[in-house]
Amino acid sequence: MTDFKRIAPEHAQALREQGAVVVDIRDPQSFANGRIRGSLHLDNHSLADFIANADLDQHLIVTCYHGNSSQSAAAYLVGQGFDKVYSLDGGFELWRSQYPQETEADID
């Protein structure tokens, strides 16, 4: 795969069940308030460590609010050597409406 693919939540869920890593690029507060269960927060501070320690051949799903910003981030990750990168269409908002049981939040 030389470029990322846009995928629907159903495809993303199937990939998650097979061990895909989900990275969320929203701001820290939004991530803390609700995210796809098991996802990692990825921002400018954590990006270099993530890239250095990641398995470049593992399926990687990038999510944001509505599926727009994740496309740029997915393209960037492909450029960094990741082979199987996907952008979640509809982002976390669509995911939450379809898979509320597969979301989590920090508890205050």
Secondary structure, 3 states (H helix, E strand, C coil): CCCCEEECHHHHHHHHHCCCEEEECCCHHHHHHCEECCCEECCCCCHHHHHHHCCCCCEEEEECCCCCHHHHHHHHHHHCCCCEEEEECCHHHHHHHHCHHHEECCCC
